[in-house]
C-alpha cells in the first residue's frame, strides 16, 4: 500500500503531512510487492502524484517513469477528499475574466484572452478534461502543439496561459502552474523603424491634400487628420488614447498622458504647430476632437487605422501604421540623449525593461554614434607615415 504526502520546506507555514494547501514537494512511502519504498516524486500536483502511484499499484512494481498521464474525471474526483472543491475549466475561465473586469482592465486587453480560452475549452472537451487539476505539463504541451500560429503569437499566447494558471494557483485550485515549465519559442522579429523627417514631412503634406466626405481637399477631415497625426507624433500616445482627446486633457501647452501609481500626473508639452491645427478642428458634440462617441471605441480605432493606411498609400510610405508614430516619439527622444528611464515614463510602460526590449537594442542612430566613438579610439598613423612605410616595404 502506497501513500503520498507533502514534505514541507522550512519556509512553508505548514508542517502536517496531511496539509495539501501549499506547493511543497510530494513524496510517496509504503510497501508494494513486499518492497519498501520512500522517495520523492518530483511533483507538486496531488492529482498527478496519485495517478502515478495508482499505476504502480496496478502493475505491481515501481518504475522510474514519472510521466504525468491525464487522470480521468473519476480519478480527479477521488484525488481530493471533498469532490465539491474541484474547479472545472469553464468555471476557472469565467472567474478569471470576471477578475479582469473587476480590475478595470481595458476591453482590448480582455479581448486578447478570449480566443485562447475558446481553444482551451475545445481542447479540454476533445481530451475528456473537465476539471482544472487534470491539466498537467503533458496536457499543456499538447495544447500548445495544437496552436497554428507564428512564433511571436505563440509567445504572447504562452504569456497569457501562464497568467491564467497563475491566477488558478493563487486561488488554490491547482497545486502548480503547468505553463511555467513550457519554454518560450524563439522569436526573431525585425524592429519597427520610426518615420524619418522626410517621411513625416510627406505625411503632413498628404494630410493637407486629403479628401474628405465632400470629395474636396483641405476640409475638416483633412484638418482633423493632420491634428491627429501631430498628436500621435509629439505625444507618443496609443491610437485608442489619442482618439479620446478633449479639452480636459489640455493644460496650457501640455497634454495629460496618464496618472502614475504614485498619483503623480504625467504631462507632455506639445509644439505650437499642434495647437494651431487642433483649434481649427470642430469638436464633436461628445466633447472629443477625434471621436463622436456614437459608436464603439474599437470601431473608431479601426476606421482611423484605415484612414491612415490610405494616407500612407497616397504619399508612398510602405509598412506604415499608427504605432510607428509612437516609435518615432520614443526614438527621437533617445537620439537627443534623453535617458531611457524618462522615455519609459512618458510611454507609460509598466517597467523599464519593456522600453529597453522594444527600443534600446535597435535604434540605428545610436548604433552609428557608438561606431563613431569606437573609430575615434583607433590609434592610426597619419597618411604621410603610411605612404612612407609602404614605399620602404
Sine and cosine of phi, psi and omega as CSV:
sin_phi,cos_phi,sin_psi,cos_psi,sin_omega,cos_omega
0.00,0.00,0.82,-0.57,0.00,-1.00
-0.96,-0.29,0.53,-0.85,0.02,-1.00
-0.66,-0.75,0.58,-0.81,0.02,-1.00
-0.96,-0.30,0.47,-0.89,0.01,-1.00
-0.38,-0.92,0.31,-0.95,0.05,-1.00
-1.00,-0.05,0.69,-0.73,0.10,-0.99
-0.97,-0.26,0.98,-0.18,-0.17,-0.99
-0.95,0.30,0.61,-0.79,0.05,-1.00
-0.98,0.17,0.13,-0.99,-0.02,-1.00
-0.92,0.40,-0.51,0.86,-0.03,-1.00
-0.99,0.14,-0.20,0.98,-0.03,-1.00
-0.95,0.30,0.69,-0.73,0.02,-1.00
-0.96,0.27,-0.20,0.98,-0.02,-1.00
-0.98,-0.20,0.36,-0.93,0.01,-1.00
-0.72,-0.69,-0.36,0.93,-0.04,-1.00
-0.96,0.27,0.66,-0.75,0.03,-1.00
-0.95,0.32,-0.23,0.97,0.02,-1.00
-1.00,-0.01,0.01,1.00,0.00,-1.00
-1.00,0.03,0.80,-0.60,-0.06,-1.00
-0.88,-0.47,0.14,0.99,-0.08,-1.00
-1.00,0.01,0.50,0.86,0.02,-1.00
-0.67,-0.75,-0.03,-1.00,-0.02,-1.00
-0.91,-0.41,0.49,0.87,0.01,-1.00
-0.96,0.29,0.36,-0.93,-0.04,-1.00
-0.88,0.47,0.51,-0.86,0.00,-1.00
-0.98,-0.20,0.74,-0.67,0.05,-1.00
-0.90,-0.43,0.30,-0.95,0.06,-1.00
-0.78,-0.62,0.62,-0.79,0.05,-1.00
-0.57,-0.82,0.40,-0.92,0.01,-1.00
0.64,-0.77,-0.28,-0.96,0.00,-1.00
-0.80,-0.59,0.55,-0.84,0.06,-1.00
-0.52,-0.86,0.85,-0.53,-0.04,-1.00
0.83,0.55,0.71,0.70,0.04,-1.00
0.92,0.40,0.20,0.98,0.03,-1.00
-0.94,-0.34,0.71,-0.70,0.01,-1.00
-1.00,0.00,0.68,-0.73,-0.03,-1.00
-0.73,-0.68,0.66,-0.75,0.11,-0.99
-0.45,-0.89,0.96,-0.28,-0.10,-0.99
-0.40,-0.92,0.27,-0.96,0.06,-1.00
-1.00,0.06,0.58,-0.81,0.03,-1.00
-1.00,-0.10,-0.03,1.00,-0.03,-1.00
0.83,0.56,0.63,0.78,-0.01,-1.00
-0.71,-0.70,0.33,-0.94,0.15,-0.99
-0.81,-0.59,-0.13,0.99,0.02,-1.00
-1.00,0.03,0.84,-0.54,-0.03,-1.00
-0.92,0.39,-0.65,0.76,-0.01,-1.00
-0.90,0.44,-0.66,0.75,0.01,-1.00
-0.92,0.40,-0.67,0.75,0.01,-1.00
-0.90,0.44,-0.65,0.76,-0.01,-1.00
-0.91,0.42,-0.60,0.80,0.00,-1.00
-0.92,0.39,-0.55,0.83,0.00,-1.00
-0.94,0.35,-0.74,0.68,-0.03,-1.00
-0.94,0.33,-0.45,0.89,0.10,-0.99
-0.90,0.43,-0.62,0.78,0.02,-1.00
-0.93,0.37,-0.64,0.76,0.03,-1.00
-0.89,0.46,-0.69,0.73,-0.01,-1.00
-0.93,0.37,-0.54,0.84,0.00,-1.00
-0.94,0.33,-0.63,0.78,-0.01,-1.00
-1.00,0.06,-0.26,0.96,0.10,-0.99
1.00,0.05,0.12,0.99,0.04,-1.00
-0.44,-0.90,0.26,-0.97,-0.03,-1.00
-0.98,-0.22,0.77,-0.64,0.08,-1.00
-0.89,-0.46,0.04,-1.00,-0.03,-1.00
-1.00,-0.08,0.15,0.99,0.00,-1.00
-0.99,0.14,0.97,-0.25,0.01,-1.00
-0.97,-0.25,0.44,0.90,0.06,-1.00
-0.90,0.43,0.41,-0.91,-0.15,-0.99
-0.93,-0.36,1.00,0.04,0.07,-1.00
-0.93,0.38,0.47,-0.88,-0.01,-1.00
-0.96,0.27,0.87,-0.49,0.02,-1.00
-0.94,0.33,0.49,-0.87,0.05,-1.00
-0.95,0.30,0.13,-0.99,0.02,-1.00
-0.88,0.47,-0.61,0.80,0.00,-1.00
-0.93,0.37,-0.64,0.77,0.02,-1.00
-0.92,0.38,-0.60,0.80,0.03,-1.00
-0.91,0.42,-0.63,0.78,0.01,-1.00
-0.93,0.37,-0.61,0.80,-0.03,-1.00
-0.97,0.23,-0.23,0.97,-0.02,-1.00
-0.97,0.23,-0.21,0.98,0.06,-1.00
-0.86,-0.50,0.50,-0.86,0.00,-1.00
-0.93,0.36,-0.58,0.82,-0.04,-1.00
-0.90,-0.44,0.99,-0.16,-0.04,-1.00
-0.87,0.49,-0.39,0.92,-0.02,-1.00
-0.92,0.39,-0.26,0.96,0.02,-1.00
-0.99,0.13,-0.15,0.99,0.01,-1.00
-0.93,0.36,0.64,-0.77,0.01,-1.00
-0.94,-0.34,0.78,-0.62,0.03,-1.00
-0.98,0.20,0.28,-0.96,0.01,-1.00
-0.90,0.44,-0.69,0.72,-0.01,-1.00
-0.89,0.45,-0.64,0.77,0.03,-1.00
-0.90,0.43,-0.67,0.75,0.00,-1.00
-0.90,0.43,-0.66,0.75,0.02,-1.00
-0.90,0.44,-0.70,0.72,0.00,-1.00
-0.89,0.46,-0.66,0.75,0.02,-1.00
-0.92,0.40,-0.59,0.80,0.01,-1.00
-0.91,0.41,-0.68,0.73,0.02,-1.00
-0.92,0.40,-0.63,0.78,0.05,-1.00
-0.91,0.42,-0.60,0.80,0.03,-1.00
-0.91,0.42,-0.61,0.79,0.04,-1.00
-0.91,0.42,-0.62,0.79,0.06,-1.00
-0.92,0.39,-0.62,0.78,0.03,-1.00
-0.91,0.42,-0.46,0.89,0.03,-1.00
-0.99,0.11,0.02,1.00,0.04,-1.00
0.86,0.51,0.64,0.77,0.10,-1.00
-0.96,0.27,0.41,-0.91,-0.01,-1.00
-0.90,0.43,0.55,-0.84,0.03,-1.00
-0.88,0.48,-0.54,0.84,0.03,-1.00
-0.89,0.45,-0.55,0.84,0.04,-1.00
-0.95,0.31,-0.70,0.72,0.00,-1.00
-0.90,0.44,-0.59,0.81,-0.05,-1.00
-0.90,0.43,-0.47,0.88,-0.01,-1.00
-0.93,0.36,-0.36,0.93,-0.02,-1.00
-1.00,0.08,-0.40,0.91,-0.14,-0.99
-0.89,0.46,-0.72,0.70,0.04,-1.00
-0.87,0.50,-0.61,0.79,0.02,-1.00
-0.90,0.44,-0.68,0.73,-0.01,-1.00
-0.93,0.36,-0.58,0.82,0.06,-1.00
-0.89,0.46,-0.66,0.75,0.04,-1.00
-0.93,0.36,-0.58,0.82,0.02,-1.00
-0.91,0.42,-0.65,0.76,0.04,-1.00
-0.89,0.46,-0.69,0.72,0.01,-1.00
-0.91,0.42,-0.63,0.78,0.01,-1.00
-0.90,0.43,-0.72,0.70,0.00,-1.00
-0.90,0.44,-0.60,0.80,0.02,-1.00
-0.91,0.41,-0.66,0.75,0.00,-1.00
-0.95,0.31,-0.49,0.87,-0.01,-1.00
-1.00,0.00,0.00,1.00,-0.01,-1.00
0.95,0.31,0.47,0.88,-0.02,-1.00
-0.99,-0.13,0.81,-0.59,0.03,-1.00
-0.92,-0.39,-0.66,0.75,-0.09,-1.00
-0.99,-0.17,0.49,-0.87,-0.05,-1.00
-0.90,0.44,-0.58,0.81,-0.05,-1.00
-0.93,0.36,-0.17,0.99,0.03,-1.00
-0.99,0.16,-0.24,0.97,-0.01,-1.00
-1.00,0.06,0.98,-0.22,0.04,-1.00
-0.97,-0.26,-0.19,-0.98,-0.05,-1.00
-0.89,0.46,-0.65,0.76,-0.01,-1.00
-0.90,0.44,-0.68,0.73,0.02,-1.00
-0.93,0.37,-0.61,0.79,0.04,-1.00
-0.90,0.44,-0.62,0.79,0.03,-1.00
-0.92,0.39,-0.64,0.77,0.04,-1.00
-0.91,0.41,-0.61,0.79,0.03,-1.00
-0.90,0.43,-0.68,0.74,0.04,-1.00
-0.91,0.42,-0.56,0.83,0.00,-1.00
-0.90,0.43,-0.39,0.92,-0.02,-1.00
-0.98,0.18,-0.15,0.99,0.00,-1.00
-0.97,0.25,0.75,-0.66,0.08,-1.00
-0.94,-0.34,0.91,0.41,-0.10,-1.00
-0.76,-0.65,0.28,-0.96,0.04,-1.00
-0.95,0.31,0.16,-0.99,-0.08,-1.00
-0.89,0.46,-0.67,0.74,-0.02,-1.00
-0.91,0.42,-0.68,0.73,0.02,-1.00
-0.91,0.42,-0.65,0.76,0.03,-1.00
-0.89,0.46,-0.61,0.79,0.03,-1.00
-0.90,0.43,-0.66,0.75,0.04,-1.00
-0.91,0.41,-0.67,0.75,0.00,-1.00
-0.91,0.41,-0.58,0.81,0.02,-1.00
-0.92,0.40,-0.60,0.80,0.07,-1.00
-0.88,0.48,-0.68,0.73,0.01,-1.00
-0.93,0.38,-0.61,0.79,0.03,-1.00
-0.91,0.42,-0.64,0.76,0.05,-1.00
-0.90,0.44,-0.65,0.76,0.02,-1.00
-0.89,0.45,-0.63,0.78,0.01,-1.00
-0.91,0.42,-0.76,0.65,-0.02,-1.00
-0.94,0.35,-0.48,0.88,0.09,-1.00
-0.90,0.43,-0.64,0.77,0.07,-1.00
-0.88,0.47,-0.67,0.74,0.01,-1.00
-0.92,0.39,-0.61,0.80,0.02,-1.00
-0.92,0.38,-0.64,0.77,0.03,-1.00
-0.90,0.44,-0.49,0.87,0.04,-1.00
-1.00,0.05,0.08,1.00,0.05,-1.00
0.88,0.47,0.52,0.86,0.11,-0.99
-1.00,0.08,-0.44,0.90,0.07,-1.00
-0.72,-0.70,0.38,-0.93,-0.03,-1.00
-0.99,0.14,-0.59,0.81,-0.01,-1.00
-0.65,-0.76,0.18,-0.98,-0.03,-1.00
-0.98,-0.20,0.97,-0.26,-0.06,-1.00
-0.93,0.38,-0.40,0.92,-0.06,-1.00
-0.97,0.25,-0.35,0.94,-0.01,-1.00
-0.94,0.34,-0.38,0.93,-0.01,-1.00
-1.00,0.02,-0.06,1.00,0.08,-1.00
-1.00,0.09,0.84,-0.55,-0.02,-1.00
-0.97,0.26,0.60,-0.80,0.00,-1.00
-0.95,0.31,0.56,-0.83,0.03,-1.00
-0.94,0.34,0.40,-0.91,0.03,-1.00
-0.98,0.22,0.83,-0.56,-0.02,-1.00
-0.89,-0.46,0.63,-0.77,0.02,-1.00
-0.60,-0.80,0.98,0.19,-0.07,-1.00
-0.98,-0.20,0.79,-0.61,0.07,-1.00
-0.90,0.43,0.66,-0.75,-0.06,-1.00
-0.94,0.35,0.44,-0.90,0.08,-1.00
-0.99,0.17,0.86,-0.52,-0.04,-1.00
-0.99,0.12,0.54,-0.84,0.02,-1.00
-0.96,0.27,0.18,-0.98,0.09,-1.00
-0.96,0.26,0.62,-0.79,0.11,-0.99
-0.99,0.16,0.17,-0.99,0.02,-1.00
-0.90,0.44,-0.62,0.79,0.04,-1.00
-0.91,0.42,-0.63,0.78,0.02,-1.00
-0.92,0.38,-0.64,0.77,0.04,-1.00
-0.90,0.43,-0.64,0.77,0.04,-1.00
-0.89,0.46,-0.65,0.76,0.02,-1.00
-0.92,0.39,-0.61,0.79,0.00,-1.00
-0.91,0.41,-0.71,0.71,0.00,-1.00
-0.92,0.40,-0.60,0.80,0.06,-1.00
-0.92,0.39,-0.58,0.81,0.04,-1.00
-0.92,0.39,-0.50,0.87,0.06,-1.00
-0.90,0.43,-0.64,0.77,-0.03,-1.00
-0.90,0.44,-0.53,0.85,-0.02,-1.00
-0.98,-0.18,0.21,0.98,-0.04,-1.00
-0.96,0.28,0.71,-0.70,0.00,-1.00
-0.99,0.15,0.66,-0.75,0.06,-1.00
-0.99,-0.13,-0.30,-0.95,-0.01,-1.00
-0.92,0.39,-0.37,0.93,0.02,-1.00
-1.00,0.03,0.14,0.99,0.03,-1.00
0.88,0.47,0.46,0.89,0.04,-1.00
-0.77,-0.64,0.61,-0.79,0.00,-1.00
-0.98,0.20,0.35,-0.94,0.12,-0.99
0.99,0.15,0.19,0.98,0.00,-1.00
-1.00,0.09,-0.29,-0.96,-0.03,-1.00
-0.89,0.45,-0.62,0.79,0.00,-1.00
-0.89,0.45,-0.61,0.79,0.02,-1.00
-0.92,0.40,-0.69,0.73,0.02,-1.00
-0.92,0.40,-0.64,0.77,0.01,-1.00
-0.91,0.41,-0.64,0.76,0.00,-1.00
-0.92,0.40,-0.65,0.76,0.01,-1.00
-0.91,0.41,-0.67,0.75,0.05,-1.00
-0.90,0.44,-0.61,0.79,0.01,-1.00
-0.92,0.40,-0.66,0.75,0.03,-1.00
-0.89,0.45,-0.70,0.71,0.02,-1.00
-0.90,0.44,-0.61,0.79,0.03,-1.00
-0.90,0.43,-0.71,0.71,0.00,-1.00
-0.90,0.43,-0.63,0.78,-0.07,-1.00
-0.95,0.32,-0.70,0.72,-0.15,-0.99
-0.99,-0.16,-0.11,0.99,0.09,-1.00
-0.94,-0.35,-0.33,0.94,0.03,-1.00
0.93,0.37,0.44,0.90,-0.03,-1.00
-0.99,0.17,0.45,-0.90,0.21,-0.98
-0.95,0.32,0.37,-0.93,-0.10,-0.99
-0.89,0.45,-0.58,0.81,0.00,-1.00
-0.93,0.37,-0.53,0.85,0.03,-1.00
-0.98,0.19,-0.60,0.80,0.00,-1.00
-0.92,0.40,-0.56,0.83,-0.02,-1.00
-0.89,0.46,-0.49,0.87,-0.10,-1.00
-1.00,-0.05,0.45,0.89,0.03,-1.00
-0.96,0.29,0.76,-0.65,0.11,-0.99
-0.64,-0.77,-0.01,-1.00,-0.07,-1.00
-0.91,0.41,-0.44,0.90,-0.02,-1.00
-0.91,0.41,-0.42,0.91,-0.02,-1.00
-1.00,-0.01,-0.03,1.00,0.00,-1.00
-0.98,-0.19,0.86,-0.50,0.02,-1.00
-0.84,-0.54,1.00,-0.09,-0.05,-1.00
0.92,0.39,-0.87,-0.50,0.04,-1.00
-0.98,-0.20,0.36,0.93,-0.04,-1.00
-0.87,-0.49,0.39,-0.92,0.07,-1.00
-0.89,-0.45,0.76,-0.65,0.05,-1.00
-0.97,0.26,0.80,-0.61,-0.01,-1.00
-1.00,-0.08,-0.87,0.50,-0.03,-1.00
-0.20,-0.98,0.08,-1.00,0.05,-1.00
-0.94,-0.35,0.81,-0.59,0.01,-1.00
-0.95,0.32,0.19,-0.98,0.02,-1.00
-0.90,0.44,-0.39,0.92,0.03,-1.00
-1.00,0.06,0.23,0.97,0.01,-1.00
0.92,0.39,0.35,0.94,0.04,-1.00
-1.00,-0.09,0.79,-0.62,0.02,-1.00
-0.98,0.19,0.64,-0.77,0.01,-1.00
-0.93,-0.36,0.84,-0.54,0.02,-1.00
-0.87,-0.49,0.33,-0.95,0.11,-0.99
-0.71,-0.70,0.78,-0.62,0.04,-1.00
-0.95,0.31,0.54,-0.84,-0.02,-1.00
-0.89,-0.45,0.53,-0.85,0.00,-1.00
-0.94,0.35,0.41,-0.91,-0.03,-1.00
-0.86,0.51,-0.53,0.85,-0.03,-1.00
-0.88,0.48,-0.51,0.86,0.01,-1.00
-0.90,0.43,-0.73,0.68,-0.03,-1.00
-0.94,0.34,-0.52,0.86,0.07,-1.00
-0.88,0.48,-0.64,0.77,0.00,-1.00
-0.98,0.19,-0.64,0.77,-0.08,-1.00
-0.88,0.47,-0.69,0.73,-0.08,-1.00
-0.97,0.26,-0.04,1.00,0.17,-0.99
-1.00,0.01,-0.12,0.99,-0.02,-1.00
-1.00,0.01,0.73,-0.69,0.05,-1.00
-0.99,0.14,0.83,-0.55,0.00,-1.00
-0.95,0.32,0.48,-0.88,0.10,-0.99
-0.97,0.25,0.22,-0.98,0.02,-1.00
-0.90,0.44,-0.38,0.92,0.03,-1.00
-0.95,0.32,-0.23,0.97,-0.05,-1.00
1.00,-0.07,-0.14,0.99,0.03,-1.00
-1.00,0.02,0.46,-0.89,0.03,-1.00
-1.00,0.09,-0.47,0.88,-0.14,-0.99
-0.83,-0.56,0.19,0.98,-0.05,-1.00
-0.49,-0.87,0.83,-0.56,0.02,-1.00
-0.98,0.20,-0.25,0.97,0.00,-1.00
0.92,0.40,0.30,0.95,0.07,-1.00
-0.99,0.15,-0.41,0.91,0.05,-1.00
-0.88,-0.47,-0.12,-0.99,0.01,-1.00
-0.97,0.24,0.47,-0.89,0.03,-1.00
-0.88,0.48,-0.60,0.80,0.01,-1.00
-0.88,0.48,-0.65,0.76,0.00,-1.00
-0.93,0.38,-0.64,0.77,0.02,-1.00
-0.91,0.42,-0.62,0.78,0.06,-1.00
-0.88,0.48,-0.69,0.72,0.00,-1.00
-0.90,0.44,-0.65,0.76,0.01,-1.00
-0.91,0.42,-0.68,0.74,0.01,-1.00
-0.93,0.36,-0.55,0.84,0.06,-1.00
-0.90,0.43,-0.62,0.79,0.07,-1.00
-0.92,0.39,-0.62,0.79,0.04,-1.00
-0.89,0.45,-0.70,0.72,0.04,-1.00
-0.91,0.42,-0.58,0.81,0.04,-1.00
-0.89,0.46,-0.66,0.75,0.06,-1.00
-0.90,0.43,-0.65,0.76,0.02,-1.00
-0.88,0.47,-0.72,0.70,0.00,-1.00
-0.89,0.46,-0.63,0.78,0.03,-1.00
-0.92,0.40,-0.59,0.81,-0.01,-1.00
-0.91,0.41,-0.58,0.81,-0.05,-1.00
-0.99,-0.13,0.05,1.00,0.10,-0.99
0.98,0.21,0.54,0.84,0.03,-1.00
-0.98,-0.20,0.84,-0.55,-0.01,-1.00
-1.00,0.00,0.51,-0.86,0.04,-1.00
0.84,0.55,0.59,0.81,0.04,-1.00
-1.00,0.04,0.65,-0.76,0.09,-1.00
-0.40,-0.91,0.18,-0.98,-0.16,-0.99
-0.89,0.46,-0.57,0.82,-0.10,-1.00
-0.94,0.35,-0.30,0.95,0.02,-1.00
-0.93,0.37,-0.40,0.92,0.12,-0.99
-0.91,0.41,-0.63,0.78,0.04,-1.00
-0.92,0.40,-0.64,0.77,0.07,-1.00
-0.89,0.47,-0.66,0.75,0.01,-1.00
-0.89,0.46,-0.68,0.73,0.03,-1.00
-0.84,0.54,-0.73,0.69,-0.05,-1.00
-0.94,0.35,-0.71,0.70,-0.09,-1.00
-0.93,0.38,-0.63,0.77,0.01,-1.00
-0.89,0.46,-0.59,0.80,0.06,-1.00
-0.91,0.41,-0.68,0.73,0.01,-1.00
-0.90,0.43,-0.60,0.80,0.02,-1.00
-0.91,0.42,-0.52,0.86,0.01,-1.00
-0.99,0.11,0.06,1.00,0.06,-1.00
1.00,0.00,0.20,0.98,0.05,-1.00
-0.93,0.36,0.77,-0.64,0.00,-1.00
-0.85,0.53,0.59,-0.81,-0.05,-1.00
-0.91,0.42,-0.40,0.92,0.07,-1.00
-0.90,0.43,-0.66,0.76,0.02,-1.00
-0.94,0.33,-0.59,0.81,0.05,-1.00
-0.89,0.45,-0.62,0.79,0.02,-1.00
-0.88,0.47,-0.63,0.78,0.02,-1.00
-0.91,0.41,-0.69,0.73,-0.01,-1.00
-0.91,0.42,-0.56,0.83,0.02,-1.00
-0.98,0.20,-0.26,0.97,0.01,-1.00
0.97,0.23,0.41,0.91,0.03,-1.00
-0.95,0.31,0.58,-0.82,0.00,-1.00
-0.94,0.34,-0.44,0.90,-0.02,-1.00
-0.60,-0.80,0.53,-0.85,0.05,-1.00
-0.91,0.42,-0.41,0.91,0.01,-1.00
-0.89,0.46,-0.56,0.83,0.01,-1.00
-0.91,0.42,-0.68,0.73,0.01,-1.00
-0.90,0.44,-0.69,0.72,0.02,-1.00
-0.90,0.43,-0.61,0.79,-0.02,-1.00
-0.89,0.46,-0.64,0.77,-0.13,-0.99
-1.00,-0.04,-0.42,0.91,-0.16,-0.99
-0.85,-0.53,-0.74,0.67,-0.16,-0.99
-0.86,0.51,-0.66,0.75,-0.10,-1.00
-0.94,0.34,-0.41,0.91,-0.22,-0.98
-0.88,-0.48,0.16,0.99,0.01,-1.00
-0.94,0.33,0.94,-0.33,-0.12,-0.99
-0.89,0.45,-0.62,0.78,-0.04,-1.00
-0.90,0.43,-0.61,0.79,0.04,-1.00
-0.92,0.38,-0.59,0.81,0.06,-1.00
-0.91,0.42,-0.63,0.77,0.05,-1.00
-0.88,0.47,-0.65,0.76,0.01,-1.00
-0.91,0.42,-0.66,0.75,0.03,-1.00
-0.88,0.47,-0.66,0.75,0.01,-1.00
-0.90,0.43,-0.61,0.79,0.03,-1.00
-0.91,0.42,-0.64,0.77,0.04,-1.00
-0.90,0.44,-0.63,0.77,0.00,-1.00
-0.91,0.42,-0.68,0.73,-0.01,-1.00
-0.92,0.39,-0.48,0.88,0.06,-1.00
-0.92,0.40,-0.42,0.91,-0.01,-1.00
-0.99,0.14,-0.13,0.99,0.03,-1.00
-0.94,0.34,0.77,-0.64,0.04,-1.00
-1.00,-0.08,0.96,0.28,-0.05,-1.00
-1.00,0.00,0.61,-0.79,0.09,-1.00
-0.95,0.32,0.38,-0.92,-0.01,-1.00
-0.95,0.31,0.15,-0.99,-0.13,-0.99
-0.89,0.46,-0.66,0.75,-0.04,-1.00
-0.89,0.45,-0.67,0.74,0.01,-1.00
-0.91,0.42,-0.58,0.81,0.02,-1.00
-0.91,0.41,-0.69,0.73,-0.01,-1.00
-0.90,0.44,-0.70,0.72,0.01,-1.00
-0.89,0.45,-0.62,0.78,0.01,-1.00
-0.92,0.40,-0.65,0.76,0.00,-1.00
-0.92,0.40,-0.58,0.82,0.00,-1.00
-0.93,0.36,-0.56,0.83,-0.03,-1.00
-0.99,0.12,-0.30,0.95,-0.06,-1.00
-1.00,0.07,0.00,0.00,0.00,0.00
